[in-house]
Amino acid sequence: MSQYRQSPFANIPPVVKNLLIINILCYLAELIFKSHFNLDMFAAYYFDSPLFKPWQIITYMFMHSIEDPMHIIGNMFALFIFGPTLEYTLGSKRFFNYYFICGIGAVLMQNIVQGLEVYNIAGTFTAYHSNISASPDVIQKIEAIYGNGVVGASGAIFGILLAFGMLFPNVELFVIPIPFPIKAKYLVSCYILLELWLGYKQYSGDNVAHFAHIGGALVGFIIIKIWGLRGPQQFY
């Protein structure tokens, strides 16, 4: 028997492979240097926040919550499962562009939603530089918008899920604990509708940026239409 064993990463295309490696290395850096790690420099903040920096629209995609390991596990699992098929289909260069455009679109959508919330509360999109007389609850709401950054690859991942659902709509997927397969087009549609509902309801204690997820999927949809992308005609 040959002692040679192929690496489990051997068949992963280069962009997906490097995205996995970079995300994991960044997460390890967060864990190892957490007492000295300034996450505010890399998370994405509302554009009017004093914590906002232009590079955050890229760096936030490589940061994940160290309090919730499932955050990075879920994102990297989705990238590992769906990313290679899309990269082989689109080509590495186009997949690279698609991934980052969706990620940037996600944080822009988050800023739009936050801006509307600030405007509804304060009558301006730049409340930080305005003198606002409001109740403590309102002030706390504005402070939360300005002070809570967004982290995670989820926006870009939702772009990948959307693309998979559009290009390979009839692929059947198993999702635990559902005991039967579901076609990709139905699974992705239901997931996006759930995110839209959760973002609209804003349940107490929910700190997930649902509209960033919607933004990633929306931008992905637009890109696919602009590029005129179509999946293989015979795919089972």
GROMACS elastic network, one bead per residue, 0.5 to 0.9 nm:
[ bonds ]
;  ai    aj funct       b0    kb
    1     4     6  0.87716   500
    2     5     6  0.79046   500
    5     8     6  0.89119   500
    6     9     6  0.82988   500
    6    10     6  0.67113   500
    7    10     6  0.51429   500
    7    11     6  0.82987   500
    8    11     6  0.72147   500
    8    12     6  0.81807   500
    9    12     6  0.53031   500
    9    13     6  0.85341   500
    9    17     6  0.72372   500
   10    13     6  0.81197   500
   11    84     6  0.85457   500
   12    15     6  0.84718   500
   12    16     6  0.66838   500
   12    17     6  0.58315   500
   12    80     6  0.80968   500
   12    83     6  0.88223   500
   12    84     6  0.60635   500
   13    16     6  0.58247   500
   13    17     6  0.60693   500
   13    18     6  0.87233   500
   13    83     6  0.86991   500
   13    84     6  0.59949   500
   13    85     6  0.89922   500
   13    87     6  0.68745   500
   13    88     6  0.72754   500
   13    92     6  0.76226   500
   14    17     6  0.50204   500
   14    18     6  0.60339   500
   14    19     6  0.84742   500
   14    84     6  0.89736   500
   14    87     6  0.87378   500
   14    92     6  0.72374   500
   15    18     6  0.52495   500
   15    19     6  0.60808   500
   15    20     6  0.85738   500
   15    83     6  0.88798   500
   15    84     6  0.86524   500
   15    87     6  0.75967   500
   15    92     6  0.61807   500
   15    93     6  0.82878   500
   15    95     6  0.77072   500
   15    96     6  0.64404   500
   16    19     6  0.50907   500
   16    20     6  0.61444   500
   16    21     6  0.86325   500
   16    79     6  0.70632   500
   16    80     6  0.71724   500
   16    83     6  0.61341   500
   16    84     6  0.64232   500
   16    87     6  0.75318   500
   16    92     6  0.87135   500
   16    95     6  0.89341   500
   16    96     6  0.85508   500
   17    20     6  0.52354   500
   17    21     6  0.62819   500
   17    22     6  0.87124   500
   17    80     6  0.82611   500
   17    84     6  0.87257   500
   18    22     6  0.59860   500
   18    23     6  0.84183   500
   19    22     6  0.52319   500
   19    23     6  0.60371   500
   19    24     6  0.84843   500
   19    62     6  0.86003   500
   19    76     6  0.88294   500
   19    79     6  0.85794   500
   20    23     6  0.53265   500
   20    24     6  0.61437   500
   20    25     6  0.85816   500
   20    76     6  0.64848   500
   20    79     6  0.76930   500
   20    80     6  0.77020   500
   21    24     6  0.52399   500
   21    25     6  0.60755   500
   21    26     6  0.85655   500
   22    25     6  0.51112   500
   22    26     6  0.60704   500
   22    27     6  0.85441   500
   22    62     6  0.72710   500
   23    26     6  0.51685   500
   23    27     6  0.61734   500
   23    28     6  0.86649   500
   23    61     6  0.82527   500
   23    62     6  0.51187   500
   23    63     6  0.72131   500
   23    64     6  0.83958   500
   23    72     6  0.81078   500
   23    76     6  0.80658   500
   23   153     6  0.85762   500
   24    27     6  0.50671   500
   24    28     6  0.61854   500
   24    29     6  0.85987   500
   24    62     6  0.84438   500
   24    72     6  0.81436   500
   24    76     6  0.85578   500
   25    28     6  0.50763   500
   25    29     6  0.61659   500
   25    30     6  0.86670   500
   26    29     6  0.50005   500
   26    30     6  0.62780   500
   26    31     6  0.87465   500
   26    62     6  0.64454   500
   26    63     6  0.65850   500
   26    64     6  0.84085   500
   27    30     6  0.50210   500
   27    31     6  0.63323   500
   27    32     6  0.86911   500
   27    62     6  0.78135   500
   27    63     6  0.65762   500
   27    64     6  0.64850   500
   27    65     6  0.83431   500
   27    66     6  0.74341   500
   27    72     6  0.79874   500
   28    31     6  0.50094   500
   28    32     6  0.60210   500
   28    33     6  0.83415   500
   29    32     6  0.51641   500
   29    33     6  0.57541   500
   29    34     6  0.75325   500
   29    37     6  0.81218   500
   30    33     6  0.54733   500
   30    34     6  0.50328   500
   30    35     6  0.87362   500
   30    36     6  0.88744   500
   30    37     6  0.63234   500
   30    39     6  0.82688   500
   30    63     6  0.81196   500
   30    64     6  0.84411   500
   30    65     6  0.88368   500
   30    66     6  0.71512   500
   31    34     6  0.52112   500
   31    35     6  0.86902   500
   31    37     6  0.87724   500
   31    66     6  0.66910   500
   32    35     6  0.82155   500
   32    37     6  0.87937   500
   33    36     6  0.53619   500
   33    37     6  0.54611   500
   34    38     6  0.80085   500
   34    39     6  0.87856   500
   34    66     6  0.87274   500
   35    38     6  0.84541   500
   37    40     6  0.88288   500
   38    41     6  0.59213   500
   38    42     6  0.77411   500
   39    42     6  0.54308   500
   39    43     6  0.60050   500
   39    63     6  0.80295   500
   39   149     6  0.88238   500
   40    43     6  0.54714   500
   40    44     6  0.80288   500
   40    45     6  0.83577   500
   40    51     6  0.66758   500
   40    52     6  0.84050   500
   40   149     6  0.72098   500
   41    44     6  0.83806   500
   41    51     6  0.74733   500
   41    52     6  0.80672   500
   41    53     6  0.73017   500
   41    55     6  0.87898   500
   41    56     6  0.72727   500
   41    59     6  0.86954   500
   42    53     6  0.81939   500
   42    55     6  0.76040   500
   42    56     6  0.52318   500
   42    57     6  0.85245   500
   42    58     6  0.83645   500
   42    59     6  0.52563   500
   42    60     6  0.54132   500
   42    61     6  0.88484   500
   42    62     6  0.85171   500
   42    63     6  0.72220   500
   42   149     6  0.87929   500
   42   151     6  0.81074   500
   43    52     6  0.85168   500
   43    56     6  0.58581   500
   43    57     6  0.81483   500
   43    59     6  0.68294   500
   43    61     6  0.82065   500
   43    62     6  0.89766   500
   43    63     6  0.69461   500
   43   148     6  0.87660   500
   43   149     6  0.52056   500
   43   150     6  0.54390   500
   43   151     6  0.52333   500
   43   152     6  0.84889   500
   44    47     6  0.86646   500
   44    51     6  0.86352   500
   44    52     6  0.68012   500
   44    53     6  0.78338   500
   44    54     6  0.87902   500
   44    55     6  0.85968   500
   44    57     6  0.59514   500
   44    58     6  0.83897   500
   44    59     6  0.77927   500
   44    60     6  0.54617   500
   44    61     6  0.87330   500
   44   107     6  0.71816   500
   44   148     6  0.86291   500
   44   149     6  0.50955   500
   44   151     6  0.65468   500
   45    48     6  0.81588   500
   45    49     6  0.64174   500
   45    50     6  0.86350   500
   45    51     6  0.64223   500
   45    52     6  0.50161   500
   45    53     6  0.78056   500
   45    56     6  0.76171   500
   45    57     6  0.87457   500
   45   107     6  0.87335   500
   45   111     6  0.80634   500
   45   145     6  0.82904   500
   45   146     6  0.68800   500
   45   147     6  0.73999   500
   45   148     6  0.67880   500
   45   150     6  0.64706   500
   46    49     6  0.53667   500
   46    50     6  0.87729   500
   46    51     6  0.81767   500
   46    52     6  0.64049   500
   46   107     6  0.89918   500
   46   110     6  0.81367   500
   46   111     6  0.56648   500
   46   114     6  0.71113   500
   46   115     6  0.79014   500
   46   145     6  0.70111   500
   46   146     6  0.59141   500
   46   147     6  0.82737   500
   46   148     6  0.83855   500
   46   149     6  0.75338   500
   46   150     6  0.89954   500
   47    50     6  0.82823   500
   47    51     6  0.85671   500
   47    52     6  0.57453   500
   47    53     6  0.80914   500
   47    54     6  0.86839   500
   47   111     6  0.69482   500
   47   115     6  0.87762   500
   47   126     6  0.88439   500
   47   146     6  0.86271   500
   48    51     6  0.83766   500
   48    52     6  0.69978   500
   48   125     6  0.78643   500
   48   126     6  0.58694   500
   48   127     6  0.79646   500
   48   128     6  0.68752   500
   48   129     6  0.84555   500
   48   146     6  0.74860   500
   49    52     6  0.53724   500
   49   126     6  0.85780   500
   49   128     6  0.69868   500
   49   145     6  0.85079   500
   49   146     6  0.51134   500
   49   147     6  0.72314   500
   50    53     6  0.83522   500
   50   128     6  0.83414   500
   50   146     6  0.79875   500
   50   147     6  0.87651   500
   51   146     6  0.80333   500
   51   147     6  0.75974   500
   51   149     6  0.86055   500
   52    55     6  0.87949   500
   52    56     6  0.72868   500
   52   149     6  0.88161   500
   53    56     6  0.56487   500
   53    57     6  0.82468   500
   54    57     6  0.64383   500
   54    58     6  0.85094   500
   55    58     6  0.57689   500
   55    59     6  0.63330   500
   55    60     6  0.85884   500
   56    60     6  0.54764   500
   56    61     6  0.84665   500
   57    60     6  0.60961   500
   57    61     6  0.76473   500
   57   103     6  0.78163   500
   57   104     6  0.57933   500
   57   107     6  0.65895   500
   57   108     6  0.83080   500
   58    61     6  0.59245   500
   58    62     6  0.78445   500
   58   100     6  0.76573   500
   58   103     6  0.75735   500
   58   104     6  0.68756   500
   59    62     6  0.56117   500
   59    63     6  0.69539   500
   59   151     6  0.85250   500
   60    63     6  0.52966   500
   60    64     6  0.81375   500
   60   103     6  0.89617   500
   60   107     6  0.88595   500
   60   149     6  0.86640   500
   60   150     6  0.67384   500
   60   152     6  0.60588   500
   60   153     6  0.75203   500
   61    64     6  0.79774   500
   61   100     6  0.87102   500
   61   103     6  0.68307   500
   61   104     6  0.87524   500
   61   150     6  0.88508   500
   61   151     6  0.62117   500
   61   154     6  0.76739   500
   61   155     6  0.80067   500
   61   156     6  0.77624   500
   62   151     6  0.75054   500
   62   152     6  0.60959   500
   62   153     6  0.62817   500
   63    72     6  0.85771   500
   63   150     6  0.88897   500
   63   151     6  0.53112   500
   63   152     6  0.52623   500
   63   153     6  0.75663   500
   64    67     6  0.88766   500
   64    68     6  0.82943   500
   64    69     6  0.82275   500
   64    71     6  0.64430   500
   64    72     6  0.58771   500
   64   151     6  0.55679   500
   64   153     6  0.77874   500
   65    68     6  0.54803   500
   65    69     6  0.68707   500
   65    70     6  0.86947   500
   65    71     6  0.63859   500
   65    72     6  0.74508   500
   65   151     6  0.72375   500
   65   152     6  0.76089   500
   66    69     6  0.59201   500
   66    71     6  0.82622   500
   66    72     6  0.85790   500
   67    71     6  0.88506   500
   68    71     6  0.56900   500
   68    72     6  0.80261   500
   69    72     6  0.58915   500
   69    73     6  0.62841   500
   69    74     6  0.85996   500
   70    74     6  0.55645   500
   70    75     6  0.82047   500
   71    74     6  0.55529   500
   71    75     6  0.64192   500
   71    76     6  0.87137   500
   71   152     6  0.75344   500
   71   154     6  0.86723   500
   72    75     6  0.51386   500
   72    76     6  0.59050   500
   72    77     6  0.82499   500
   72   152     6  0.73719   500
   72   153     6  0.80462   500
   72   154     6  0.89806   500
   73    76     6  0.53170   500
   73    77     6  0.58783   500
   73    78     6  0.85495   500
   74    77     6  0.51701   500
   74    78     6  0.62538   500
   74    79     6  0.86483   500
   74   154     6  0.88738   500
   75    78     6  0.52805   500
   75    79     6  0.62254   500
   75    80     6  0.86250   500
   75   152     6  0.79557   500
   75   153     6  0.64325   500
   75   154     6  0.61355   500
   75   157     6  0.66413   500
   76    80     6  0.59537   500
   76    81     6  0.84892   500
   76   153     6  0.84024   500
   76   157     6  0.86705   500
   77    80     6  0.50387   500
   77    81     6  0.60934   500
   77    82     6  0.85218   500
   78    81     6  0.51393   500
   78    82     6  0.58605   500
   78    83     6  0.73372   500
   78   157     6  0.69897   500
   78   160     6  0.85180   500
   78   161     6  0.80396   500
   79    82     6  0.55352   500
   79    84     6  0.77935   500
   79   157     6  0.65693   500
   79   160     6  0.77179   500
   79   161     6  0.89452   500
   80    83     6  0.56861   500
   80    84     6  0.67943   500
   81    84     6  0.69670   500
   81    85     6  0.80026   500
   82    85     6  0.58044   500
   82    86     6  0.66591   500
   82    87     6  0.89265   500
   82   160     6  0.70353   500
   82   161     6  0.71671   500
   82   164     6  0.69828   500
   83    86     6  0.52859   500
   83    87     6  0.60947   500
   83    88     6  0.86397   500
   83    95     6  0.86859   500
   83   157     6  0.86365   500
   83   160     6  0.67750   500
   83   161     6  0.87382   500
   83   164     6  0.86904   500
   84    87     6  0.50318   500
   84    88     6  0.60570   500
   84    89     6  0.84105   500
   85    88     6  0.52912   500
   85    89     6  0.61408   500
   85    90     6  0.86369   500
   85   164     6  0.82453   500
   86    90     6  0.58596   500
   86    91     6  0.78654   500
   86    92     6  0.89686   500
   86    95     6  0.70118   500
   86   160     6  0.76379   500
   86   163     6  0.77191   500
   86   164     6  0.69567   500
   86   167     6  0.86817   500
   87    90     6  0.52057   500
   87    91     6  0.51940   500
   87    92     6  0.54412   500
   87    93     6  0.85151   500
   87    94     6  0.79011   500
   87    95     6  0.53227   500
   87    96     6  0.81465   500
   88    91     6  0.53981   500
   88    92     6  0.71503   500
   88    95     6  0.85902   500
   89    92     6  0.87587   500
   89    95     6  0.85697   500
   89   231     6  0.77468   500
   89   232     6  0.86031   500
   90    93     6  0.79790   500
   90    94     6  0.58018   500
   90    95     6  0.57252   500
   90   229     6  0.83613   500
   91    94     6  0.56019   500
   91    95     6  0.59958   500
   91    96     6  0.85493   500
   92    95     6  0.50899   500
   92    96     6  0.59848   500
   92    97     6  0.86442   500
   93    96     6  0.51475   500
   93    97     6  0.63698   500
   93    98     6  0.86358   500
   94    97     6  0.51261   500
   94    98     6  0.60321   500
   94    99     6  0.85857   500
   95    99     6  0.60521   500
   95   100     6  0.87046   500
   96    99     6  0.53063   500
   96   100     6  0.64789   500
   96   101     6  0.86106   500
   97   100     6  0.54783   500
   97   101     6  0.59764   500
   97   102     6  0.84901   500
   98   101     6  0.52462   500
   98   102     6  0.61024   500
   98   103     6  0.85761   500
   98   156     6  0.83464   500
   98   159     6  0.79741   500
   98   160     6  0.84100   500
   98   220     6  0.72668   500
   98   223     6  0.75388   500
   98   224     6  0.89757   500
   99   102     6  0.53763   500
   99   103     6  0.62956   500
   99   104     6  0.88056   500
   99   156     6  0.54172   500
   99   157     6  0.76965   500
   99   159     6  0.70583   500
   99   160     6  0.72080   500
   99   220     6  0.85390   500
  100   104     6  0.60818   500
  100   105     6  0.83618   500
  100   156     6  0.66166   500
  101   104     6  0.51335   500
  101   105     6  0.59610   500
  101   106     6  0.85055   500
  101   156     6  0.77691   500
  101   159     6  0.89786   500
  101   216     6  0.82610   500
  101   219     6  0.75383   500
  101   220     6  0.79940   500
  101   223     6  0.87226   500
  102   106     6  0.60718   500
  102   107     6  0.88688   500
  102   155     6  0.64639   500
  102   157     6  0.81922   500
  102   158     6  0.80618   500
  102   159     6  0.56041   500
  102   160     6  0.83964   500
  102   215     6  0.75536   500
  102   217     6  0.71630   500
  102   218     6  0.82285   500
  102   219     6  0.56213   500
  102   220     6  0.57404   500
  102   223     6  0.86939   500
  103   106     6  0.51110   500
  103   107     6  0.66859   500
  103   108     6  0.88181   500
  103   153     6  0.70663   500
  103   154     6  0.78625   500
  103   155     6  0.50520   500
  103   157     6  0.79546   500
  103   158     6  0.88143   500
  103   159     6  0.77950   500
  103   212     6  0.85355   500
  103   215     6  0.83983   500
  103   216     6  0.59243   500
  103   219     6  0.88250   500
  104   107     6  0.54009   500
  104   108     6  0.62804   500
  104   109     6  0.87085   500
  104   155     6  0.80308   500
  104   156     6  0.79275   500
  104   215     6  0.88360   500
  104   216     6  0.77427   500
  104   219     6  0.89994   500
  105   108     6  0.50384   500
  105   109     6  0.61508   500
  105   110     6  0.86077   500
  105   155     6  0.78155   500
  105   156     6  0.84418   500
  105   212     6  0.79230   500
  105   215     6  0.57378   500
  105   216     6  0.56138   500
  105   217     6  0.87456   500
  105   218     6  0.81615   500
  105   219     6  0.58837   500
  105   220     6  0.85499   500
  106   109     6  0.52057   500
  106   110     6  0.63045   500
  106   111     6  0.87626   500
  106   154     6  0.85534   500
  106   155     6  0.50101   500
  106   156     6  0.72157   500
  106   158     6  0.89882   500
  106   159     6  0.88734   500
  106   211     6  0.74963   500
  106   213     6  0.61433   500
  106   214     6  0.70554   500
  106   217     6  0.78962   500
  106   218     6  0.84215   500
  106   219     6  0.76551   500
  107   111     6  0.62129   500
  107   112     6  0.86611   500
  107   150     6  0.78883   500
  107   155     6  0.75418   500
  107   211     6  0.87152   500
  107   212     6  0.56567   500
  107   213     6  0.87999   500
  107   215     6  0.73484   500
  107   216     6  0.80959   500
  108   111     6  0.50161   500
  108   112     6  0.62471   500
  108   113     6  0.87401   500
  108   212     6  0.77250   500
  108   215     6  0.74683   500
  109   112     6  0.50122   500
  109   113     6  0.62741   500
  109   114     6  0.85347   500
  109   211     6  0.65105   500
  109   212     6  0.57611   500
  109   213     6  0.87255   500
  109   214     6  0.78091   500
  109   215     6  0.50485   500
  109   216     6  0.80903   500
  110   113     6  0.52531   500
  110   114     6  0.61038   500
  110   115     6  0.84473   500
  110   150     6  0.86701   500
  110   209     6  0.72288   500
  110   210     6  0.83561   500
  110   211     6  0.56815   500
  110   213     6  0.86498   500
  110   214     6  0.89314   500
  110   215     6  0.72879   500
  111   115     6  0.58316   500
  111   116     6  0.85179   500
  111   212     6  0.86027   500
  112   116     6  0.62577   500
  112   117     6  0.86790   500
  113   116     6  0.51812   500
  113   117     6  0.63147   500
  113   118     6  0.87221   500
  113   211     6  0.73348   500
  114   117     6  0.50134   500
  114   118     6  0.61615   500
  114   119     6  0.85228   500
  114   125     6  0.88275   500
  114   145     6  0.66805   500
  114   146     6  0.89083   500
  115   118     6  0.50883   500
  115   119     6  0.60330   500
  115   120     6  0.85405   500
  115   124     6  0.84052   500
  115   125     6  0.54703   500
  115   126     6  0.82584   500
  116   120     6  0.60516   500
  116   121     6  0.85570   500
  116   124     6  0.88701   500
  116   125     6  0.73408   500
  117   120     6  0.51839   500
  117   121     6  0.62840   500
  117   122     6  0.85634   500
  117   125     6  0.85864   500
  117   142     6  0.84568   500
  117   145     6  0.86023   500
  118   121     6  0.51531   500
  118   122     6  0.58101   500
  118   123     6  0.72794   500
  118   124     6  0.67093   500
  118   125     6  0.58079   500
  118   126     6  0.77557   500
  118   127     6  0.69242   500
  118   141     6  0.86550   500
  118   142     6  0.65240   500
  118   145     6  0.79159   500
  119   122     6  0.52068   500
  119   125     6  0.50949   500
  119   126     6  0.81170   500
  119   127     6  0.80214   500
  120   123     6  0.57425   500
  120   124     6  0.78063   500
  120   125     6  0.88908   500
  121   124     6  0.80865   500
  121   134     6  0.88406   500
  121   138     6  0.70652   500
  121   141     6  0.87258   500
  121   142     6  0.79317   500
  122   125     6  0.77293   500
  122   126     6  0.86212   500
  122   127     6  0.63719   500
  122   130     6  0.87339   500
  122   132     6  0.68696   500
  122   133     6  0.88614   500
  122   134     6  0.84395   500
  122   138     6  0.87858   500
  122   142     6  0.86124   500
  123   126     6  0.89408   500
  123   127     6  0.81663   500
  124   127     6  0.59421   500
  124   130     6  0.82610   500
  125   128     6  0.87453   500
  126   129     6  0.59415   500
  126   130     6  0.68609   500
  127   131     6  0.75680   500
  127   132     6  0.73689   500
  127   142     6  0.78296   500
  128   131     6  0.80501   500
  128   132     6  0.88946   500
  128   142     6  0.85059   500
  128   143     6  0.87618   500
  128   146     6  0.79787   500
  132   139     6  0.83827   500
  133   139     6  0.85636   500
  134   137     6  0.80471   500
  134   138     6  0.60381   500
  134   139     6  0.63616   500
  135   138     6  0.53079   500
  135   139     6  0.63390   500
  135   140     6  0.86127   500
  136   139     6  0.50569   500
  136   140     6  0.59846   500
  136   141     6  0.85482   500
  137   140     6  0.50622   500
  137   141     6  0.62265   500
  137   142     6  0.88226   500
  138   141     6  0.50231   500
  138   142     6  0.63790   500
  138   143     6  0.86247   500
  139   142     6  0.51930   500
  139   143     6  0.61250   500
  139   144     6  0.85868   500
  140   143     6  0.50296   500
  140   144     6  0.61206   500
  140   145     6  0.87481   500
  141   144     6  0.51434   500
  141   145     6  0.64639   500
  141   146     6  0.88246   500
  142   145     6  0.51538   500
  142   146     6  0.62598   500
  142   147     6  0.84317   500
  143   146     6  0.51103   500
  143   147     6  0.57134   500
  143   148     6  0.81987   500
  144   147     6  0.51106   500
  144   148     6  0.56503   500
  145   148     6  0.58104   500
  145   149     6  0.81913   500
  146   149     6  0.78904   500
  150   208     6  0.86069   500
  150   209     6  0.70355   500
  150   212     6  0.87262   500
  151   154     6  0.84359   500
  151   209     6  0.89074   500
  152   155     6  0.75714   500
  152   156     6  0.88833   500
  153   156     6  0.55707   500
  153   157     6  0.60990   500
  153   158     6  0.87336   500
  154   158     6  0.60050   500
  154   159     6  0.85423   500
  154   212     6  0.78830   500
  154   213     6  0.61915   500
  154   216     6  0.79985   500
  155   158     6  0.52352   500
  155   159     6  0.65239   500
  155   160     6  0.89066   500
  155   210     6  0.89935   500
  155   211     6  0.88639   500
  155   212     6  0.56187   500
  155   214     6  0.74605   500
  155   215     6  0.68379   500
  155   217     6  0.72712   500
  156   159     6  0.50133   500
  156   160     6  0.64624   500
  156   161     6  0.88279   500
  156   213     6  0.79083   500
  156   216     6  0.56005   500
  156   217     6  0.79060   500
  156   220     6  0.85340   500
  157   161     6  0.62206   500
  157   162     6  0.85524   500
  157   213     6  0.81554   500
  157   216     6  0.75484   500
  157   217     6  0.83820   500
  158   162     6  0.60110   500
  158   163     6  0.84614   500
  158   188     6  0.89117   500
  158   192     6  0.83641   500
  158   213     6  0.58362   500
  158   214     6  0.74611   500
  158   215     6  0.84675   500
  158   216     6  0.55674   500
  158   217     6  0.51425   500
  158   218     6  0.89247   500
  158   220     6  0.81373   500
  159   162     6  0.51105   500
  159   163     6  0.61708   500
  159   164     6  0.86211   500
  159   213     6  0.81392   500
  159   214     6  0.87338   500
  159   215     6  0.84072   500
  159   218     6  0.75305   500
  159   219     6  0.71637   500
  159   221     6  0.76660   500
  160   163     6  0.50863   500
  160   164     6  0.61268   500
  160   165     6  0.85645   500
  160   216     6  0.85728   500
  160   217     6  0.77751   500
  160   220     6  0.74919   500
  161   164     6  0.51002   500
  161   165     6  0.61294   500
  161   166     6  0.86260   500
  161   184     6  0.87374   500
  161   188     6  0.65239   500
  161   217     6  0.76395   500
  162   165     6  0.51234   500
  162   166     6  0.62221   500
  162   167     6  0.85978   500
  162   185     6  0.84734   500
  162   188     6  0.64072   500
  162   189     6  0.81710   500
  162   192     6  0.85911   500
  162   216     6  0.86575   500
  162   217     6  0.56160   500
  162   218     6  0.83348   500
  162   220     6  0.66301   500
  162   221     6  0.68938   500
  163   166     6  0.51131   500
  163   167     6  0.58983   500
  163   168     6  0.80587   500
  163   217     6  0.81874   500
  163   220     6  0.66174   500
  163   221     6  0.71360   500
  163   224     6  0.72751   500
  164   167     6  0.52618   500
  164   168     6  0.54620   500
  164   169     6  0.71072   500
  164   184     6  0.72943   500
  164   185     6  0.82081   500
  164   188     6  0.84565   500
  164   231     6  0.87543   500
  165   168     6  0.54914   500
  165   170     6  0.80730   500
  165   171     6  0.83441   500
  165   183     6  0.84047   500
  165   186     6  0.79219   500
  165   187     6  0.79399   500
  165   188     6  0.59364   500
  165   189     6  0.79910   500
  166   169     6  0.53606   500
  166   184     6  0.81949   500
  166   185     6  0.65586   500
  166   188     6  0.89652   500
  166   221     6  0.83765   500
  166   224     6  0.85566   500
  166   230     6  0.79505   500
  166   231     6  0.76549   500
  167   170     6  0.89366   500
  167   229     6  0.75574   500
  167   230     6  0.56249   500
  167   232     6  0.74501   500
  168   171     6  0.57756   500
  168   183     6  0.89776   500
  168   184     6  0.69476   500
  168   185     6  0.76940   500
  168   230     6  0.87319   500
  168   231     6  0.58917   500
  168   232     6  0.75527   500
  168   233     6  0.89875   500
  168   235     6  0.72263   500
  168   236     6  0.86880   500
  169   172     6  0.84446   500
  169   183     6  0.64690   500
  169   184     6  0.50548   500
  169   186     6  0.79468   500
  169   231     6  0.86388   500
  170   182     6  0.86874   500
  170   183     6  0.50988   500
  170   184     6  0.59387   500
  170   185     6  0.66364   500
  170   186     6  0.88533   500
  170   235     6  0.78761   500
  170   236     6  0.72000   500
  171   182     6  0.80970   500
  171   183     6  0.53946   500
  171   184     6  0.55492   500
  171   185     6  0.81533   500
  171   235     6  0.74306   500
  171   236     6  0.59807   500
  172   181     6  0.54366   500
  172   182     6  0.51624   500
  172   184     6  0.60294   500
  172   236     6  0.81825   500
  173   180     6  0.85240   500
  173   181     6  0.51131   500
  173   182     6  0.52295   500
  173   183     6  0.60557   500
  173   184     6  0.63927   500
  173   187     6  0.81892   500
  174   177     6  0.85525   500
  174   178     6  0.71400   500
  174   179     6  0.75661   500
  174   180     6  0.65261   500
  174   182     6  0.64201   500
  174   183     6  0.88854   500
  175   178     6  0.55756   500
  175   179     6  0.77560   500
  175   180     6  0.80585   500
  175   181     6  0.72954   500
  175   182     6  0.78481   500
  176   179     6  0.72129   500
  177   180     6  0.89587   500
  178   181     6  0.76509   500
  178   182     6  0.87656   500
  182   185     6  0.84045   500
  182   186     6  0.68074   500
  182   187     6  0.62733   500
  183   186     6  0.55713   500
  183   187     6  0.62982   500
  183   188     6  0.87014   500
  184   187     6  0.50942   500
  184   188     6  0.59301   500
  184   189     6  0.82907   500
  185   188     6  0.54744   500
  185   189     6  0.60570   500
  185   190     6  0.86227   500
  186   189     6  0.51168   500
  186   190     6  0.60779   500
  186   191     6  0.85112   500
  187   190     6  0.53001   500
  187   191     6  0.61623   500
  187   192     6  0.87177   500
  188   191     6  0.50661   500
  188   192     6  0.61846   500
  188   193     6  0.85923   500
  189   192     6  0.52848   500
  189   193     6  0.61892   500
  189   194     6  0.85963   500
  190   193     6  0.50926   500
  190   194     6  0.60832   500
  190   195     6  0.86593   500
  191   194     6  0.50793   500
  191   195     6  0.63183   500
  191   196     6  0.87128   500
  192   195     6  0.50627   500
  192   196     6  0.62194   500
  192   197     6  0.86631   500
  192   213     6  0.80094   500
  192   214     6  0.66984   500
  192   217     6  0.78126   500
  193   196     6  0.50011   500
  193   197     6  0.61997   500
  193   198     6  0.86452   500
  193   214     6  0.88781   500
  194   197     6  0.50807   500
  194   198     6  0.61370   500
  194   199     6  0.84945   500
  195   198     6  0.51035   500
  195   199     6  0.59887   500
  195   200     6  0.84782   500
  195   210     6  0.55030   500
  195   211     6  0.73842   500
  195   213     6  0.72372   500
  195   214     6  0.69170   500
  196   199     6  0.51574   500
  196   200     6  0.61535   500
  196   201     6  0.86839   500
  196   210     6  0.68638   500
  196   211     6  0.69687   500
  196   213     6  0.87382   500
  196   214     6  0.67815   500
  197   200     6  0.51068   500
  197   201     6  0.61384   500
  197   202     6  0.85479   500
  197   210     6  0.88243   500
  198   201     6  0.52038   500
  198   202     6  0.59791   500
  198   203     6  0.71868   500
  198   206     6  0.87344   500
  198   210     6  0.67726   500
  198   211     6  0.89487   500
  199   202     6  0.53989   500
  199   203     6  0.83013   500
  199   208     6  0.84259   500
  199   209     6  0.74912   500
  199   211     6  0.59427   500
  199   214     6  0.89438   500
  200   203     6  0.87360   500
  200   210     6  0.86988   500
  200   211     6  0.86747   500
  202   205     6  0.85847   500
  202   206     6  0.68631   500
  202   207     6  0.88158   500
  203   206     6  0.56405   500
  203   207     6  0.88837   500
  204   207     6  0.84113   500
  206   209     6  0.86649   500
  207   210     6  0.87491   500
  208   211     6  0.87475   500
  208   212     6  0.88920   500
  209   212     6  0.54066   500
  209   213     6  0.68495   500
  210   213     6  0.51645   500
  210   214     6  0.64627   500
  210   215     6  0.86828   500
  211   215     6  0.59459   500
  211   216     6  0.85489   500
  212   216     6  0.62507   500
  212   217     6  0.87026   500
  213   216     6  0.52263   500
  213   217     6  0.64164   500
  213   218     6  0.86412   500
  214   217     6  0.51632   500
  214   218     6  0.59907   500
  214   219     6  0.85487   500
  215   218     6  0.50323   500
  215   219     6  0.60485   500
  215   220     6  0.83506   500
  216   219     6  0.53643   500
  216   220     6  0.60859   500
  216   221     6  0.86786   500
  217   221     6  0.61819   500
  217   222     6  0.87376   500
  218   221     6  0.50979   500
  218   222     6  0.63630   500
  218   223     6  0.87197   500
  219   222     6  0.50656   500
  219   223     6  0.61543   500
  219   224     6  0.86181   500
  220   223     6  0.51251   500
  220   224     6  0.61720   500
  220   225     6  0.86491   500
  221   224     6  0.52461   500
  221   225     6  0.63174   500
  221   226     6  0.86852   500
  222   225     6  0.51846   500
  222   226     6  0.61052   500
  222   227     6  0.85321   500
  223   226     6  0.50328   500
  223   227     6  0.59146   500
  223   228     6  0.81981   500
  223   229     6  0.85632   500
  224   227     6  0.52283   500
  224   228     6  0.58191   500
  224   229     6  0.52951   500
  224   230     6  0.81343   500
  225   229     6  0.66456   500
  226   229     6  0.79815   500
  230   233     6  0.82303   500
  231   234     6  0.86604   500
  231   235     6  0.82293   500
  232   235     6  0.59335   500
